[in-house]
Every structure is written in structure tokens, then in C-alpha cells.
Amino acid sequence: MNVAGLAPTPDTGHELRAEIRRTSQNARARRVLVSRVMMTLCAVAITLAAVPLVMLIFELLQKGIPVLDTTFFLKEPQSPTLLSPNATGGVSNAIIGTLALSIYASIMAIPVGVLAGIYLAESDSKLASVLRIVSQTMAGAPSILMGLFAFSFIIQDLHIGFSALAGSFALAVLMLPVIAISTEISVRNVPQTLREAGLALGAKPHKISLKVVLPTALSGIVTGVILAISRAIGETAPVMLVIAGGYTDSWKPLDPVSALPLTIFMNAKSEWPSLRAQTWGIALVLVAFVFVLSLTARIWASRKQKVGN
Amino acid sequence: MVLLPDLLPQPEEVAEFSSATSSRSWYHYLLIAVSLLFTLVSVGFVLSILLKSLPTWAHTGTLLTSRVWQPPNGPYGGLAMIVGTLETSIIALAIAGVVGLGTSIAIVFLIPRRLRNIVATFIELLAAVPSIVYGLWGFLVLAPFMLNTVDPWLNSWPFAKEVLGTSGQEFGSSLLLAAIVLSVMILPTFVAISREVIAAVPQDLIEASLSLGATRWQMIKDVVLPTARIGLFGATFLSLARATGETVAVALVAGGVANMQFHLLYPGTSIASWIALEFGEAQGNEISALMALGILLMAISFSLSLVSRWLVNRQRKLLAKV
């Protein structure tokens, strides 16, 4: 070892270290700045997203509530005239039509959808895998196509005519895949141990499915069904081609009926300001329907979680 | 969410044992019969529209090339509607994608934990609002605003008239307005899915990157978004599918005319809304032409849904590996 080496040498790395510290501090400052800017942009994005949506709800309440009165709910519509431009009547025909359509559609879609969903969950046959692809593809199909199908099949081929039946058929085709998919998921969610417990007790497989699996999956299935109904209630496109927008109250499946969304569509471009104003009320009722159904579905879903735990 | 159940963590596949199908009971046959019925309905759905559209495919091959739609004798050209569908849904997706991605990030990483569930519920409720309500809002509120403010401003730019067309048509109805309404409409759908995808990124990855000194944005950009990438594409395609298939909202705000010049500020139409608007007065071969448009729409929708399903499956496998 060189003795001279023991003497304190001038620290040549000092400047280098200072340089490194400076650059790293700068880099860090830049990274923090970029991060702040981007997070601010995200905050801007959520504001941008909220504005039209909040505006929509505000507008709906502000313009919808004044229109709602007993006439609105209980009277059939009438055409305004020059002498009485505000005589729009009510929309009882559309309320009854919407209820009738969704009830008939549910009657058609729920049994088929639920049973098909159970089959999807409990079978690994070829049919099941085909059906799974089919139902997932159908779930994404544009709703106007269900209208075309109902027109082509019910009206052109079966000659049944424009009716609640044709409209609810279109809605049923729309609801089927939604119900089947959600049923499949909730049946699959039933713990395997429950099935095995049933088997261990010597129960027959179909007994296990009906008495153990189904009751456990029930709240999930109900949630799916409610969501499917709430989607069907709001749809305009599938029904507009086939229900002919009847002006009278009717529960009969073979009568032409109207529906709330269809009435909005027809009246939004009306030359009568009173009819245009009325559409806000219809929209509010429609949104209220859908929200109540969705919230009910959520409550059912949370019940399911409690049972699961 | 029922919208895209595949995105959620899936329960373990049901093992060999399957309670309903292992025995040949009446219940087993009932299930098979119902499933066959469902499959039959779906096949009938495609076939019946396809068969009714055959005359159009056979006689006039103009559906994909012509811009002229001339009932009652034709030609029936769908080009204006096809381009209208593309224009409106792509612009809508661009707006909703950018805003929606920012919103999802903000919901997952900026909003206090307590508010998060409330915001998520609110957004899922908005995704359930019927599209006709968005259409009504667009037509009665947004259209006058576009007519008086936005359109003239856009038109004041150089070359705007040549590219976008002249503003101030028919109550403010235009393809651009349709695109904006669509973007507001698909935003909740996009956010509902992308929020879920982003929230599903494993916490370990996030903490690992933060512990290495990454800033929040670096963590999001380099860890969260790449991990969630494929699921986000899935959300994008699903929103695109919803935008292309949207009927009544577009029918209300786009103006419902076959737009020959593809100008954004002109009224226009999309495939789905054209079917809805024309069907009421259609006779004979025009019905067949509209059915042919329906087949076109079906092809677009089915391919979008196949692509998004494939992407979502890849995302699920990717997350399973992590």
C-alpha cells in the first residue's frame, strides 16, 4: 500500500453525485408533475361524464313532474286541436300496454330461459356449448332485429297481425338470453359441497337439482329475471314494428297496444308543444319503473350474498 | 353485471359431477327439450330474417355500393346508412372511450372508498336507463343547443363547410348530434365494465410498483392499464356493439335522411334507425331490402360480439396466470 494513498484525496465523485442528485430530483419532480396532471385529467373526465348525466336526470325531474297528474295515468290519449291545444289526454293505454307486453313476454321467456340456464350450468354436452355461444351472441344482438324477427315470423308467416302478442314475442326473444346467462351463473355459484351432501344422502340427481341447487340459486335467478324485465320495459325498437300503437286501453293479447317508450318516440316530434311536454312525464315514469326494478334486483342480489356467507 | 358476466371472476367449473344430466329422468329430458327450443328460436331468428331478405340479395346487388334508397321499385342502396353507422358509432366510441377510461380510473383511484360503491351503483343505474330517454334528451335539449351554438362555431373554421357540411339543418339534427348522444348513452356501459376490469387488477401488482417508487400515474400507466388491457378492449367492443345497434335514440336525433355526402353536420341515419323509420310505410320489396339491412346489422353485431368475447376470455386467462 502506498503511504500517499492514506492522505485524504480530493473527492472527485462529489460533482458527479451532485449532478446525479440534481437530475434525479428533476426527474422525480417531472414524474410527480406528470402524475398530478394526468390524475387531474381523470378528475376532469369524471366531471365531464357526470355533467350530461346529471343534467339529464335534473331535466327529467324538472320537466317530468309537472306533467304527472291523474289524467296522465288514467285517461286514454286524445289529439289536441286548435281550440284546445293542451288536451292531450293521458297515456293509460301505454302504461297498460307496457305492463301487458312485459307480463306476456315474461310468461314466454322465464320458464324457457331459467330451464335453459340450468341446463347450461349442469351439463357439459355439445348442445350446452352450442347453446352457450348462441345465447351470448343473442344477448348482444341489436334489439331492432327482434322486431324484424317478430314481424317476419308472427305477422308474415303466422298471420296473427299487429298485436301485443307479436310485441311480447319480440321482447321474450330479447329477454331469453339474459335470463339464461344469469341463471347459469347463479346455478354455477352454488357450492359443490351442497350437491355432494345431497348425493351422500342418497338423493336422486334431479331431486338434488330441484330441491337443493334451485332454492340456493333462486335469489340470483330472480335478480337476472328482474334485470331482463327492466331491460324489456325500456325497449322501443323491438315493439315498434309489430304492436301498431293502439290508442285504447287493452289487456287482450291479440289487440294492437301501445307502450311507454313507443309513445315517447311518436310524440317527441309532434307539432303540439303539449304533447312534446308530455313525453318528459312518460320518460320519468319509464325511468322510475326501471330504477325501481334495478334496485329491487340489487336488494335480491345482496340477499344472495348473505345466504352465501 | 349481467351485461358482461364473463368479466367477473368465474366460479370453479362444475366438475365431472352434474346433478341434472347424469340420470335419464324426466327432468333431464325436460331440460334438453327446452334447450333445443331455445336453440331453435335462435336459429329461426337468423333464418327468418335471412329468408325474407333473399329477394334483395338476388335481384339488386346494390345494397353495399349504392347511396340511393328509392322505394317502391328500388334501387335500395345502403351505403349512406352503413357510413352513417360507422361515423356515429366510431365518434361516439372515441368520446366515450377517452372520458370513460378517465372516469373509471378516477372512480377506482381517486374517489374515497366510501363513495365508490355509491358511484358504481349510480353508474349501473344509468346504464339501465332506456335509450329512448337519452334520445328524447338529445332531441329536446341538446339539438337546440347544437343548432344555435356548436354547429355555427364548427362551421366558422376554415374548410369546415366542405368537410362537415353546412350547419343548422332541421332542428339541429345531424350525425354529429347522434354521435354525441350515443357517447353519453354508452358511457355508463363502458364505465360499468372498465371500472370492474380495473378494480380487478391484483393489489400485489399495484403495491409492488408503488414500492419501487412509481408515482400514481406511472403505476396506472405501466401496471394497471397493461394488466387490464384486454378487458378494456372487451369493454370497448361491447360499447361499440351497443352504439352500432342503437335504434331509437339515433332515429330521433340524426334526422332520418339518407345522407349522401357523409357530412357530419347534415342530418343522416344509421342502419338500425333506418329500418325503424322506414318500416312503417314499407311495402313488398322494400321490406325485403330492410330485412337485408337487418342481416347486415346482424353480421356486424355478431362479429363484434365474437371479438369481444375472445378478448374477454384472454383477459380472464391472463389474470388467472398473475
Interface residues (C-beta under 8 A of the other chain):
Chain A: R31 V32 V34 S35 M38 M39 L41 C42 A43 V44 A45 I46 L48 A49 P52 L53 M55 L56 E59 L60 P111 V112 G113 L115 A116 I118 Y119 L120 A121 E122 S123 D124 S125 L127 A128 V130 L131 V134 S135 Q136 T137 M138 G140 A141 P142 S143 I144 L145 M146 G147 L148 F149 F151 S152 F153 Q156 D157 V173 L176 V178 A180 I181 S182 I185 R188 N189 Q192 R195 E196 G198 L199 K204 P205 H206 I208 S209 L210 V213 G224 L227 A228 S230 R231 I233 G234 E235 T236 A237 M240 L241 P261 I264 F265 A268 K269 R276 T279 W280 A283 L286 V287 V290 F291 S294 L295 R298
Chain B: V2 P5 D6 Q10 P11 E12 V14 A15 F17 S18 S19 A20 T21 S22 S23 S25 W26 Y27 H28 L30 L31 I32 V34 S35 L36 L37 F38 T39 V41 S42 G44 F45 S48 I49 L51 K52 V98 V99 G100 L101 G102 T103 I105 A106 I107 F109 L110 I111 T121 E124 L125 L126 A128 V129 P130 S131 I132 V133 Y134 G135 L136 W137 F139 L140 V141 V184 L187 P188 V191 T215 R216 W217 Q218 I220 K221 L238 A241 T244 G245 E246 T247 V248 A251 L252 A272 I275 A276 F279 L290 M291 G294 L297 M298 S301 F302 L304 S305 L306 S308 R309
